[in-house]
Amino acid sequence: MSHTEPTQNGQPPETELPEQLAAVIEEFEALEERQKLELLLEFSRELPDLPERFTGGYDQMEQVVECQSPLFLTLEYDDDAGTAALFFAAPPEAPTTRGFAAILYEGLSGLTYQQILAVPEDLSERLGLTRAITPLRLRGMTAMLGRIKRNIRAHLAETAPGQDG
Amino acid sequence: MTAEKDFSQYAHPDALVSTEWVAQHKGDPSVVLLESNEDVLLFETGHISGAQKIDWHTDLNDPVTRDFLGPEQFAQFAASKGITPETTVVFYGDKSNWWAAYALWVFTLFGHKDLRLMDGGRAKWTAEDRELTTDVEPVEPAEYPAPAARDDSTFRAFREDVLEHFGKPLVDVRSPMEYSGARTHMEGYEQEGAMRGGHIPSAASVPWAKAANEDGTFKSREELEQIYTEGAGLGSAEEVIAYCRIGERSSHTWFVLQHLLGYDNVRNYDGSWTEWGNAVRLPIATGEQPGEVPNR
């Protein structure tokens, strides 16, 4: 449940987060620091395997070089619905990267282009992981989110002439 | 599987142990195993039985100042891991022992005597299908008297020391793009950038991973001599300083030069490029050539 607080210290009120993303953040918010790491580990285990159509190899996907470990990312667009599905792959020896990917998968996959583009940049901070993970490591997640948005913008730009809204 | 490597080829054979040695000695009361990874969750997915996690970021650094723990804090930390000054501390980790070497180097500053790396690190252990566990056994805290001081002069260099050192060998262990100045940060570490790109004039470029084989183990002494003694022109220098971006990759090279090749005195400049490339009036060379020793 996200709630809109009255404006405090001059900050604009928070834009409402998509429900599936808010649920993930709430899960993390409710936990002590140690348990947050355990939850991230759980997420890392739950990152779904790639669907068969991608098993041809990682070269079909884009590597997010900002991540400390290899992470591959691809999007599938449903222009009729205006939604994007996300697919990630990362090796088991990179559980933190897998955990970040799983958070984004659960929080964003299937949302509309506009909903994904509106996700706040400080998403990684909202999980409260800064102390345990350190800001440096959290950058990998911010980079993933940036890459997802960039892909969607590029897709929109490509398909724009065809849109007659 | 290849035959066990003969560590006696290295200058300080005792600084390395094999995975087999660890398998046999991990239960010894005089041995403490510390796993130091880049990935903060990797330990939790499974580790060598009896090993404890060490986080280079949150365990070894001062939380406020850019510096390491003080002697008191170090003693408390070591004691909490069941370490006494006599303990054999064995480090291993992911990414060719990159972060394990860093933790080992920091322990060195406090004068802990018996410090070793497990050759090949975590990757070799798992490649050999050796057992991992997710169990974390409670640790009996030990007594560790606080060292009189952290020795910041023998194996650690500050930027003033680097200026004094000019004319003697310097090794830059970053990627070629960082060395030439084409990049001001390492790929994936944008936040740790610098205002200026390039390298410390006269430094030889030897990316740290050149010291490691595909499987994460260290190359043979002969190969290492070709890379450093000849290739980088270290020759028979008595003093060498290595640096990178924040001093972690260069800890790996420090270990190679100090313990495997046996250079008399190797210092790690942990301020590294994030200090040098941001400092006012420090000399910088760009491009692929080392550049001249500055006139001072």
Interface residues (C-beta under 8 A of the other chain):
Chain A: L37 E38 L40 L41 S44 V65 E66 C67 Q68 S69 P92 E93 A94 P95 T96 T97 G99 A132 I133 T134 P135 L136 R137 R139 G140 A143
Chain B: E38 D39 V40 L41 L42 E44 T45 H57 T58 D94 R122 A123 T126 E187 G188 Y189 E190 Q191 E192
